[in-house]
Amino acid sequence: MTFMNESFSPRVNKITKNPWVSSIQDAVMTILPLILVGSLITIVSLLNSVFSWLPDFSLINTFTFGLLGLFVSFLIPYFIMEKKKLDNKKLIAGSTGLALYLFLLSPVILENGQIQFMLDRFGATGMFLSLIVGLFVGFVLVQFSKFSFFSEDSSIPDFIVVWFDTLIPITLIMLTGWLIGVQAKIDFFEVILAIFKPLSNIVQSYPGFVLSVFIPAFLYTFGISGWVMMPVIYPVYLSGLAENAQVAASGGTPSNIAVMETLYAFTSMGGIGTTLPLVIMMFFLGKSMRMKAIGQATIVPSIFNINEPLMFGAPIVFNPFLMIPMWITAIVIPSITYWVLHAGWVSIPTKTFMLWYLPMPISSYLATQDWRAIVLAMILFVVAFMIFFPFFKAYDIQERKKELEVSEYEQ
């Protein structure tokens, strides 16, 4: 505990505050509303099968969730400039990232001068390319920001200074894209996918999926946000969902279990670490006044999968009584989920669903569009309850003893 508190946690927090890592995190956080819109359209599409008169809203999904790569290519260099205190270059950095991203998508130039893009490359499958493009553009512009054609006391307006100071780096950035795409005739989009394919394969495997759920939960028990893992895991999740959607559309059977929708359907019951059963225990079974009060205070947010009040109020953070069962739960629950979905007993998600705040098992059904997901969610709740219960009981007894000792002392 001392090592985790004094050595491990500060180092991980230092990584999360790194401008390059945090820029990716901020880019992902910024596009979440667009993903949520896509999720709402997914729910509406379920109603189409019941109410045939409803119009087809699928194009809204295409131009929100379906353009994530495009958005991220702009946002990453934008946030890098912001965190490097180069605010006057934020917009030009984002625009350059967007230009290079489009260049490297290998568009087809037709004889009549029109340019033809493949729409599916703009979406989640383009996240890997947009990450590389965004970091590359940010790096080049940061390096060239150390030099200027003008002195600091120059009377020339700032916007003109920015124009001239970014001419060389932007030219080099676009020249790089030209050399790759035109001269070398390399489909860089496919190259990046091939490079990241081993990572995708690892995360989509049973050990990889369990670790992708366990590590954020483990870090969270030490007060470190699970978002520290998102720059690595989130693009894999998104590309996995995009692949599932393509396979399902062609009549195949999707196989990528490691997607965000799986987490929201099954493993995030009450929040990271499947903590809803613990809150239910505190609310109904707590003997100590403190446990009872925490249960009452946190049950509503926990139902809507918000467990920050519980994590820091119980607390679970740096509390061995509750940390250990949360670690066990973060291994057992995704393990059961993986093998049930792998066996085909419950459908694997194929459509975007980011309404993480919807209570289970409602979210379980909407994310999978399979009624069997409701049964699985209930089974997982019981399993998590059984894991937490003995640890909760021991902690509750300890807290009750403390309260009785204080009461006797006051008397």
Summary of the structure (lengths in Angstrom):
residues: 411
radius of gyration: 24.6
end to end distance: 35.8
largest distance: 93.0
contacts: 1386
relative contact order: 0.09
helix: 73%
strand: 1%
